[in-house]
Structure formats: structure tokens, C-alpha cells
Amino acid sequence: MALFLASACGVAEAGTDNWRFDAGEDGLVSASLYATNKLFTGGGALGYSPILTIACRAGGEPGWTEWLQLNDAVSASRKITVSVTIDNDGKFDESWSVGARGRVLMRDGADGIRRLVPASRLLLSWRFGLLAGRGQADFDLAGFSEAVSQIAGNCKTDPP
């Protein structure tokens, strides 16, 4: 399996050491990155880092997508407002889709990937529920542009 992934995704470049690459049988090529912070669950006893994934589907729609993997579910069922801060340049809100039992927040489109290519830091924030408080994921985007180029090459498409 490791040999397949290495050949399908190429060898990770030095700048992408913190990225995990994957190629699915369905044509989905992705790179994932753990948040630098932890969220706590189980009354604060267990901590985990959310995972940001960027992906391209070769010949499919949508071509590019990004998603945030959580261990705790959000209470929203279809859409959720996510506050986005890129390189401390001010916060703005976006609507992301909620999937996979409320534990995945997703956003389709190359524009989301494109805006992160020159960035070095991404901060995402959302509400778990009305009374459940906020979650936050902080990402060091070192190697992001290299990861996007590698994914685009494997999808046989242009980087956003």
C-alpha cells in the first residue's frame, strides 16, 4: 500500500513533510494536515487535532474541495457558518456544508484553495451547537503551495 501511495502521489517534497498524501481508487487525490492546536472531548480528558484536507478529483465535479475532520459532531445538519482568518488579515464568515454524521465540514471550489496558496497560517472557528461552545483549528500552512502542485499534477489539472 505504501508503495502504491508513493507512486500515485509522488515522493513528498521537503516543504511538504507535515502533509499526508493519499490517492483513492475513485480518482480523489488529497493532502491532509493536522491542526497545531488540540480540541478536548470527554469532559476535557481526551484531546485531538482537527485535520484539514485539500483534494482534487481527477475528471470529476467538484474539481477541488477542502474539508475539516472533527472527532466531535456539530449540531448543524446541512450548513454551518465557519469564521476564517488567513495570516491574521481579518476574519470573515463562510457557509460550509456539514457531512458524515456532523464530523466533517466541507467547502467545494478552487477559490478556497487558491486563497490559501500564498498563506502561511489558517485559523478556522465554528460553533458546535447553540449551548456547546466554539471549536477552533489553527493550521501552519508550510508547504501548502507544494502540496497543491503535487495534487494538481496527480489529478492532471492546473493548480487553482
Backbone as JSON Lines, residues from 0, in Angstrom:
{"i":0,"aa":"M","n":[0.83,-1.19,0.0],"ca":[0.0,0.0,0.0],"c":[0.87,1.25,0.0]}
{"i":1,"aa":"A","n":[1.91,1.3,0.82],"ca":[2.79,2.46,0.87],"c":[3.46,2.7,-0.48]}
{"i":2,"aa":"L","n":[3.85,1.62,-1.15],"ca":[4.47,1.75,-2.46],"c":[3.47,2.33,-3.46]}
{"i":3,"aa":"F","n":[2.21,1.89,-3.38],"ca":[1.18,2.43,-4.26],"c":[1.01,3.93,-4.04]}
{"i":4,"aa":"L","n":[0.91,4.35,-2.78],"ca":[0.73,5.76,-2.49],"c":[1.93,6.58,-2.93]}
{"i":5,"aa":"A","n":[3.13,6.06,-2.74],"ca":[4.32,6.77,-3.16],"c":[4.35,6.94,-4.67]}
{"i":6,"aa":"S","n":[3.95,5.92,-5.39],"ca":[3.96,6.03,-6.85],"c":[2.8,6.87,-7.35]}
{"i":7,"aa":"A","n":[1.65,6.79,-6.7],"ca":[0.48,7.55,-7.15],"c":[0.63,9.03,-6.84]}
{"i":8,"aa":"C","n":[1.19,9.35,-5.71],"ca":[1.27,10.75,-5.3],"c":[2.66,11.33,-5.44]}
{"i":9,"aa":"G","n":[3.63,10.54,-5.79],"ca":[4.99,11.03,-5.87],"c":[5.59,11.1,-4.48]}
{"i":10,"aa":"V","n":[6.86,11.32,-4.42],"ca":[7.53,11.45,-3.13],"c":[7.29,12.85,-2.6]}
{"i":11,"aa":"A","n":[6.96,12.95,-1.33],"ca":[6.7,14.26,-0.73],"c":[7.95,15.12,-0.78]}
{"i":12,"aa":"E","n":[7.75,16.37,-1.17],"ca":[8.87,17.3,-1.23],"c":[9.22,17.75,0.17]}
{"i":13,"aa":"A","n":[10.43,18.31,0.34],"ca":[10.91,18.72,1.65],"c":[9.93,19.67,2.35]}
{"i":14,"aa":"G","n":[9.31,20.6,1.59],"ca":[8.39,21.56,2.18],"c":[7.06,20.96,2.58]}
{"i":15,"aa":"T","n":[6.79,19.72,2.19],"ca":[5.5,19.09,2.48],"c":[5.62,17.98,3.52]}
{"i":16,"aa":"D","n":[6.66,18.0,4.31],"ca":[6.88,16.94,5.3],"c":[5.73,16.79,6.28]}
{"i":17,"aa":"N","n":[5.01,17.87,6.57],"ca":[3.91,17.82,7.53],"c":[2.58,17.43,6.89]}
{"i":18,"aa":"W","n":[2.57,17.16,5.59],"ca":[1.36,16.79,4.86],"c":[1.31,15.29,4.64]}
{"i":19,"aa":"R","n":[0.11,14.7,4.72],"ca":[-0.12,13.29,4.38],"c":[-0.83,13.25,3.04]}
{"i":20,"aa":"F","n":[-0.29,12.51,2.1],"ca":[-0.87,12.41,0.76],"c":[-1.58,11.07,0.6]}
{"i":21,"aa":"D","n":[-2.66,11.08,-0.2],"ca":[-3.42,9.87,-0.43],"c":[-4.03,9.93,-1.82]}
{"i":22,"aa":"A","n":[-4.19,8.77,-2.44],"ca":[-4.87,8.66,-3.73],"c":[-5.88,7.52,-3.63]}
{"i":23,"aa":"G","n":[-7.15,7.86,-3.84],"ca":[-8.21,6.86,-3.75],"c":[-8.49,6.22,-5.09]}
{"i":24,"aa":"E","n":[-9.11,5.07,-5.04],"ca":[-9.47,4.35,-6.25],"c":[-10.52,5.11,-7.07]}
{"i":25,"aa":"D","n":[-11.25,6.03,-6.42],"ca":[-12.29,6.79,-7.11],"c":[-11.76,8.05,-7.79]}
{"i":26,"aa":"G","n":[-10.44,8.21,-7.85],"ca":[-9.83,9.37,-8.52],"c":[-9.58,10.54,-7.61]}
{"i":27,"aa":"L","n":[-9.91,10.44,-6.31],"ca":[-9.69,11.52,-5.37],"c":[-8.23,11.51,-4.92]}
{"i":28,"aa":"V","n":[-7.55,12.64,-5.1],"ca":[-6.17,12.8,-4.65],"c":[-6.19,13.88,-3.58]}
{"i":29,"aa":"S","n":[-5.6,13.59,-2.42],"ca":[-5.72,14.52,-1.31],"c":[-4.41,14.68,-0.54]}
{"i":30,"aa":"A","n":[-4.37,15.77,0.22],"ca":[-3.28,16.03,1.16],"c":[-3.93,16.54,2.44]}
{"i":31,"aa":"S","n":[-3.48,16.02,3.58],"ca":[-4.08,16.36,4.87],"c":[-3.03,16.9,5.82]}
{"i":32,"aa":"L","n":[-3.48,17.77,6.72],"ca":[-2.6,18.45,7.66],"c":[-3.3,18.53,9.01]}
{"i":33,"aa":"Y","n":[-2.59,18.16,10.08],"ca":[-3.13,18.27,11.43],"c":[-3.04,19.71,11.93]}
{"i":34,"aa":"A","n":[-4.04,20.14,12.69],"ca":[-4.01,21.46,13.33],"c":[-2.89,21.49,14.36]}
{"i":35,"aa":"T","n":[-2.38,22.68,14.63],"ca":[-1.33,22.83,15.63],"c":[-1.9,22.84,17.04]}
{"i":36,"aa":"N","n":[-3.21,23.02,17.17],"ca":[-3.85,23.02,18.48],"c":[-4.67,21.74,18.66]}
{"i":37,"aa":"K","n":[-5.15,21.54,19.87],"ca":[-5.99,20.38,20.19],"c":[-7.35,20.86,20.67]}
{"i":38,"aa":"L","n":[-8.36,20.06,20.34],"ca":[-9.69,20.24,20.9],"c":[-9.89,19.13,21.92]}
{"i":39,"aa":"F","n":[-10.63,19.41,22.99],"ca":[-10.8,18.42,24.03],"c":[-12.23,17.91,24.07]}
{"i":40,"aa":"T","n":[-12.35,16.62,24.29],"ca":[-13.64,15.95,24.34],"c":[-13.7,15.08,25.59]}
{"i":41,"aa":"G","n":[-14.83,14.51,25.89],"ca":[-14.95,13.65,27.06],"c":[-14.68,14.39,28.36]}
{"i":42,"aa":"G","n":[-15.26,15.58,28.49],"ca":[-15.05,16.36,29.72],"c":[-13.63,16.88,29.85]}
{"i":43,"aa":"G","n":[-12.93,17.01,28.73],"ca":[-11.57,17.54,28.75],"c":[-10.51,16.48,28.93]}
{"i":44,"aa":"A","n":[-10.91,15.21,28.99],"ca":[-9.95,14.13,29.24],"c":[-9.18,13.72,27.98]}
{"i":45,"aa":"L","n":[-9.82,13.83,26.82],"ca":[-9.2,13.39,25.58],"c":[-9.02,14.57,24.65]}
{"i":46,"aa":"G","n":[-7.84,14.69,24.05],"ca":[-7.57,15.76,23.11],"c":[-7.28,15.21,21.73]}
{"i":47,"aa":"Y","n":[-7.65,15.96,20.72],"ca":[-7.35,15.58,19.34],"c":[-7.11,16.84,18.52]}
{"i":48,"aa":"S","n":[-6.41,16.69,17.42],"ca":[-6.18,17.78,16.5],"c":[-7.09,17.6,15.28]}
{"i":49,"aa":"P","n":[-7.89,18.62,14.95],"ca":[-8.68,18.55,13.73],"c":[-7.75,18.41,12.51]}
{"i":50,"aa":"I","n":[-8.28,17.88,11.43],"ca":[-7.48,17.64,10.23],"c":[-8.08,18.41,9.07]}
{"i":51,"aa":"L","n":[-7.26,19.22,8.4],"ca":[-7.64,19.92,7.19],"c":[-7.19,19.08,6.0]}
{"i":52,"aa":"T","n":[-8.09,18.84,5.06],"ca":[-7.75,18.09,3.85],"c":[-8.11,18.92,2.64]}
{"i":53,"aa":"I","n":[-7.2,18.97,1.68],"ca":[-7.48,19.57,0.39],"c":[-7.44,18.44,-0.63]}
{"i":54,"aa":"A","n":[-8.32,18.52,-1.63],"ca":[-8.41,17.4,-2.55],"c":[-8.85,17.85,-3.94]}
{"i":55,"aa":"C","n":[-8.51,17.01,-4.9],"ca":[-8.9,17.18,-6.29],"c":[-9.41,15.82,-6.77]}
{"i":56,"aa":"R","n":[-10.48,15.86,-7.56],"ca":[-11.0,14.63,-8.13],"c":[-10.7,14.67,-9.62]}
{"i":57,"aa":"A","n":[-9.86,13.76,-10.07],"ca":[-9.47,13.71,-11.48],"c":[-10.7,13.5,-12.35]}
{"i":58,"aa":"G","n":[-10.98,14.47,-13.22],"ca":[-12.08,14.36,-14.15],"c":[-13.46,14.43,-13.52]}
{"i":59,"aa":"G","n":[-13.55,14.83,-12.28],"ca":[-14.84,14.84,-11.6],"c":[-15.27,16.22,-11.16]}
{"i":60,"aa":"E","n":[-16.47,16.29,-10.64],"ca":[-17.01,17.52,-10.08],"c":[-17.35,17.27,-8.63]}
{"i":61,"aa":"P","n":[-17.07,18.12,-7.7],"ca":[-16.28,19.33,-7.95],"c":[-14.82,18.97,-8.15]}
{"i":62,"aa":"G","n":[-14.11,19.78,-8.88],"ca":[-12.7,19.52,-9.13],"c":[-11.87,19.63,-7.86]}
{"i":63,"aa":"W","n":[-12.07,20.7,-7.09],"ca":[-11.31,20.95,-5.87],"c":[-12.26,21.08,-4.69]}
{"i":64,"aa":"T","n":[-11.83,20.6,-3.55],"ca":[-12.62,20.71,-2.33],"c":[-11.68,20.75,-1.13]}
{"i":65,"aa":"E","n":[-12.17,21.25,-0.03],"ca":[-11.44,21.22,1.24],"c":[-12.42,20.8,2.32]}
{"i":66,"aa":"W","n":[-11.9,20.11,3.32],"ca":[-12.78,19.74,4.44],"c":[-11.99,19.67,5.73]}
{"i":67,"aa":"L","n":[-12.74,19.8,6.81],"ca":[-12.21,19.77,8.17],"c":[-12.8,18.56,8.87]}
{"i":68,"aa":"Q","n":[-11.95,17.66,9.33],"ca":[-12.38,16.44,10.02],"c":[-12.32,16.67,11.53]}
{"i":69,"aa":"L","n":[-13.44,16.39,12.2],"ca":[-13.56,16.56,13.66],"c":[-13.88,15.23,14.31]}
{"i":70,"aa":"N","n":[-13.57,15.1,15.58],"ca":[-13.99,13.93,16.34],"c":[-15.35,14.15,16.99]}
{"i":71,"aa":"D","n":[-15.68,15.4,17.29],"ca":[-16.96,15.76,17.9],"c":[-17.88,16.3,16.83]}
{"i":72,"aa":"A","n":[-19.14,15.9,16.86],"ca":[-20.11,16.35,15.87],"c":[-20.63,17.74,16.19]}
{"i":73,"aa":"V","n":[-20.91,18.5,15.13],"ca":[-21.6,19.78,15.27],"c":[-23.09,19.48,15.21]}
{"i":74,"aa":"S","n":[-23.91,20.38,15.76],"ca":[-25.35,20.12,15.79],"c":[-26.04,20.53,14.49]}
{"i":75,"aa":"A","n":[-25.37,21.27,13.62],"ca":[-25.97,21.68,12.34],"c":[-26.13,20.46,11.44]}
{"i":76,"aa":"S","n":[-27.14,20.52,10.56],"ca":[-27.39,19.35,9.72],"c":[-26.98,19.53,8.26]}
{"i":77,"aa":"R","n":[-27.05,20.74,7.72],"ca":[-26.71,20.92,6.3],"c":[-25.6,21.94,6.09]}
{"i":78,"aa":"K","n":[-25.74,23.1,6.7],"ca":[-24.76,24.18,6.53],"c":[-24.36,24.7,7.91]}
{"i":79,"aa":"I","n":[-23.15,25.22,7.98],"ca":[-22.65,25.81,9.21],"c":[-21.81,27.02,8.84]}
{"i":80,"aa":"T","n":[-21.83,28.04,9.68],"ca":[-21.0,29.21,9.46],"c":[-19.63,28.96,10.07]}
{"i":81,"aa":"V","n":[-18.61,29.11,9.26],"ca":[-17.22,28.95,9.71],"c":[-16.54,30.31,9.58]}
{"i":82,"aa":"S","n":[-15.93,30.77,10.66],"ca":[-15.15,32.01,10.62],"c":[-13.74,31.65,10.17]}
{"i":83,"aa":"V","n":[-13.24,32.4,9.19],"ca":[-11.95,32.11,8.57],"c":[-11.03,33.31,8.76]}
{"i":84,"aa":"T","n":[-9.81,33.04,9.22],"ca":[-8.77,34.06,9.31],"c":[-7.54,33.52,8.6]}
{"i":85,"aa":"I","n":[-7.04,34.28,7.63],"ca":[-5.85,33.87,6.88],"c":[-4.75,34.87,7.18]}
{"i":86,"aa":"D","n":[-3.65,34.38,7.74],"ca":[-2.49,35.22,8.06],"c":[-2.85,36.46,8.88]}
{"i":87,"aa":"N","n":[-3.75,36.35,9.82],"ca":[-4.15,37.45,10.69],"c":[-4.64,38.68,9.92]}
{"i":88,"aa":"D","n":[-5.19,38.48,8.71],"ca":[-5.64,39.6,7.87],"c":[-7.1,39.95,8.08]}
{"i":89,"aa":"G","n":[-7.66,39.59,9.18],"ca":[-9.07,39.87,9.43],"c":[-9.9,38.62,9.25]}
{"i":90,"aa":"K","n":[-10.99,38.58,9.98],"ca":[-11.86,37.4,9.99],"c":[-13.05,37.65,9.08]}
{"i":91,"aa":"F","n":[-13.47,36.6,8.35],"ca":[-14.69,36.66,7.55],"c":[-15.41,35.32,7.7]}
{"i":92,"aa":"D","n":[-16.72,35.35,7.47],"ca":[-17.55,34.15,7.63],"c":[-17.88,33.52,6.29]}
{"i":93,"aa":"E","n":[-17.95,32.2,6.28],"ca":[-18.32,31.43,5.1],"c":[-19.33,30.36,5.5]}
{"i":94,"aa":"S","n":[-20.1,29.9,4.55],"ca":[-21.02,28.8,4.76],"c":[-20.36,27.51,4.26]}
{"i":95,"aa":"W","n":[-20.2,26.54,5.15],"ca":[-19.62,25.25,4.8],"c":[-20.71,24.19,4.96]}
{"i":96,"aa":"S","n":[-20.62,23.14,4.18],"ca":[-21.56,22.02,4.28],"c":[-21.15,21.11,5.43]}
{"i":97,"aa":"V","n":[-22.15,20.48,6.03],"ca":[-21.91,19.53,7.11],"c":[-22.16,18.13,6.56]}
{"i":98,"aa":"G","n":[-21.22,17.23,6.78],"ca":[-21.37,15.87,6.29],"c":[-20.94,14.85,7.32]}
{"i":99,"aa":"A","n":[-21.02,13.6,6.95],"ca":[-20.54,12.46,7.73],"c":[-20.83,12.58,9.23]}
{"i":100,"aa":"R","n":[-22.12,12.47,9.57],"ca":[-22.58,12.49,10.98],"c":[-22.16,13.75,11.73]}
{"i":101,"aa":"G","n":[-22.04,14.87,11.01],"ca":[-21.7,16.14,11.65],"c":[-20.25,16.29,12.03]}
{"i":102,"aa":"R","n":[-19.41,15.38,11.58],"ca":[-18.0,15.41,11.96],"c":[-17.08,15.87,10.83]}
{"i":103,"aa":"V","n":[-17.67,16.29,9.72],"ca":[-16.9,16.8,8.59],"c":[-17.55,18.1,8.13]}
{"i":104,"aa":"L","n":[-16.76,19.17,8.03],"ca":[-17.21,20.44,7.49],"c":[-16.53,20.6,6.15]}
{"i":105,"aa":"M","n":[-17.29,20.86,5.08],"ca":[-16.75,20.84,3.72],"c":[-17.05,22.12,2.97]}
{"i":106,"aa":"R","n":[-16.12,22.45,2.05],"ca":[-16.3,23.6,1.16],"c":[-15.74,23.22,-0.21]}
{"i":107,"aa":"D","n":[-16.59,23.3,-1.23],"ca":[-16.16,22.98,-2.59],"c":[-15.71,24.24,-3.32]}
{"i":108,"aa":"G","n":[-14.81,24.05,-4.28],"ca":[-14.39,25.13,-5.16],"c":[-12.91,25.44,-5.07]}
{"i":109,"aa":"A","n":[-12.36,25.8,-6.22],"ca":[-10.94,26.12,-6.32],"c":[-10.61,27.44,-5.63]}
{"i":110,"aa":"D","n":[-11.59,28.34,-5.46],"ca":[-11.32,29.64,-4.85],"c":[-10.81,29.51,-3.42]}
{"i":111,"aa":"G","n":[-11.35,28.56,-2.67],"ca":[-10.89,28.35,-1.29],"c":[-9.45,27.88,-1.24]}
{"i":112,"aa":"I","n":[-9.07,27.03,-2.17],"ca":[-7.69,26.55,-2.24],"c":[-6.78,27.68,-2.71]}
{"i":113,"aa":"R","n":[-7.2,28.4,-3.74],"ca":[-6.4,29.47,-4.34],"c":[-6.0,30.52,-3.31]}
{"i":114,"aa":"R","n":[-6.92,30.91,-2.45],"ca":[-6.62,31.96,-1.48],"c":[-5.61,31.52,-0.42]}
{"i":115,"aa":"L","n":[-5.45,30.21,-0.25],"ca":[-4.52,29.71,0.76],"c":[-3.1,29.48,0.21]}
{"i":116,"aa":"V","n":[-2.95,29.46,-1.1],"ca":[-1.63,29.17,-1.7],"c":[-0.54,30.11,-1.17]}
{"i":117,"aa":"P","n":[-0.76,31.43,-1.1],"ca":[0.31,32.3,-0.59],"c":[0.34,32.42,0.94]}
{"i":118,"aa":"A","n":[-0.63,31.81,1.62],"ca":[-0.78,31.98,3.07],"c":[0.2,31.11,3.86]}
{"i":119,"aa":"S","n":[0.45,31.54,5.08],"ca":[1.29,30.74,5.98],"c":[0.51,30.22,7.19]}
{"i":120,"aa":"R","n":[-0.68,30.8,7.44],"ca":[-1.46,30.37,8.58],"c":[-2.96,30.46,8.27]}
{"i":121,"aa":"L","n":[-3.71,29.49,8.75],"ca":[-5.16,29.46,8.6],"c":[-5.78,29.16,9.96]}
{"i":122,"aa":"L","n":[-6.74,29.97,10.35],"ca":[-7.48,29.76,11.59],"c":[-8.97,29.62,11.25]}
{"i":123,"aa":"L","n":[-9.56,28.49,11.62],"ca":[-10.99,28.23,11.4],"c":[-11.69,28.17,12.76]}
{"i":124,"aa":"S","n":[-12.88,28.73,12.83],"ca":[-13.65,28.72,14.07],"c":[-15.12,28.48,13.73]}
{"i":125,"aa":"W","n":[-15.84,27.72,14.56],"ca":[-17.23,27.36,14.33],"c":[-17.9,27.06,15.66]}
{"i":126,"aa":"R","n":[-19.23,27.01,15.65],"ca":[-19.99,26.64,16.84],"c":[-20.35,25.17,16.74]}
{"i":127,"aa":"F","n":[-20.13,24.43,17.82],"ca":[-20.55,23.03,17.86],"c":[-22.06,22.92,17.99]}
{"i":128,"aa":"G","n":[-22.66,23.88,18.68],"ca":[-24.11,23.9,18.86],"c":[-24.49,25.14,19.63]}
{"i":129,"aa":"L","n":[-25.78,25.31,19.83],"ca":[-26.27,26.51,20.49],"c":[-25.66,26.69,21.88]}
{"i":130,"aa":"L","n":[-25.57,25.63,22.65],"ca":[-25.03,25.71,24.01],"c":[-23.68,25.02,24.16]}
{"i":131,"aa":"A","n":[-23.17,24.46,23.09],"ca":[-21.97,23.63,23.19],"c":[-20.66,24.39,23.03]}
{"i":132,"aa":"G","n":[-20.7,25.67,22.7],"ca":[-19.48,26.44,22.58],"c":[-18.87,26.39,21.19]}
{"i":133,"aa":"R","n":[-17.67,26.97,21.09],"ca":[-16.99,27.09,19.8],"c":[-15.81,26.13,19.72]}
{"i":134,"aa":"G","n":[-15.52,25.76,18.48],"ca":[-14.33,24.99,18.18],"c":[-13.4,25.85,17.36]}
{"i":135,"aa":"Q","n":[-12.13,25.56,17.42],"ca":[-11.14,26.34,16.67],"c":[-10.03,25.43,16.21]}
{"i":136,"aa":"A","n":[-9.58,25.62,14.99],"ca":[-8.47,24.84,14.44],"c":[-7.48,25.8,13.81]}
{"i":137,"aa":"D","n":[-6.22,25.7,14.22],"ca":[-5.15,26.58,13.77],"c":[-4.17,25.74,12.95]}
{"i":138,"aa":"F","n":[-3.9,26.17,11.71],"ca":[-3.04,25.4,10.81],"c":[-1.83,26.2,10.37]}
{"i":139,"aa":"D","n":[-0.66,25.6,10.48],"ca":[0.58,26.13,9.91],"c":[0.63,25.59,8.48]}
{"i":140,"aa":"L","n":[0.5,26.46,7.49],"ca":[0.37,26.05,6.1],"c":[1.7,25.9,5.36]}
{"i":141,"aa":"A","n":[2.79,25.68,6.09],"ca":[4.08,25.47,5.42],"c":[3.95,24.32,4.42]}
{"i":142,"aa":"G","n":[4.39,24.54,3.19],"ca":[4.33,23.52,2.16],"c":[3.01,23.44,1.43]}
{"i":143,"aa":"F","n":[2.08,24.37,1.71],"ca":[0.76,24.32,1.09],"c":[0.83,24.4,-0.43]}
{"i":144,"aa":"S","n":[1.56,25.37,-0.96],"ca":[1.6,25.52,-2.42],"c":[2.23,24.31,-3.09]}
{"i":145,"aa":"E","n":[3.23,23.7,-2.45],"ca":[3.84,22.48,-2.99],"c":[2.85,21.32,-2.97]}
{"i":146,"aa":"A","n":[2.06,21.24,-1.89],"ca":[1.05,20.18,-1.79],"c":[-0.01,20.35,-2.88]}
{"i":147,"aa":"V","n":[-0.45,21.58,-3.12],"ca":[-1.44,21.84,-4.17],"c":[-0.87,21.46,-5.54]}
{"i":148,"aa":"S","n":[0.37,21.83,-5.79],"ca":[1.0,21.49,-7.08],"c":[1.09,19.98,-7.27]}
{"i":149,"aa":"Q","n":[1.45,19.28,-6.21],"ca":[1.55,17.82,-6.28],"c":[0.19,17.18,-6.54]}
{"i":150,"aa":"I","n":[-0.84,17.66,-5.86],"ca":[-2.19,17.13,-6.08],"c":[-2.63,17.42,-7.51]}
{"i":151,"aa":"A","n":[-2.43,18.65,-7.97],"ca":[-2.83,19.03,-9.33],"c":[-2.15,18.15,-10.36]}
{"i":152,"aa":"G","n":[-0.86,17.88,-10.16],"ca":[-0.15,17.01,-11.09],"c":[-0.74,15.62,-11.16]}
{"i":153,"aa":"N","n":[-1.12,15.07,-10.01],"ca":[-1.71,13.74,-9.97],"c":[-3.15,13.73,-10.48]}
{"i":154,"aa":"C","n":[-3.83,14.88,-10.42],"ca":[-5.18,14.98,-10.97],"c":[-5.16,15.36,-12.45]}
{"i":155,"aa":"K","n":[-3.97,15.66,-12.94],"ca":[-3.8,16.09,-14.33],"c":[-4.65,17.33,-14.62]}
{"i":156,"aa":"T","n":[-4.52,18.32,-13.73],"ca":[-5.23,19.58,-13.87],"c":[-4.31,20.71,-13.43]}
{"i":157,"aa":"D","n":[-4.7,21.93,-13.72],"ca":[-3.92,23.1,-13.3],"c":[-4.19,23.4,-11.83]}
{"i":158,"aa":"P","n":[-3.17,23.86,-11.11],"ca":[-3.41,24.29,-9.73],"c":[-4.33,25.51,-9.73]}
{"i":159,"aa":"P","n":[-5.14,25.66,-8.72],"ca":[-6.03,26.85,-8.66],"c":[-5.22,28.13,-8.47]}
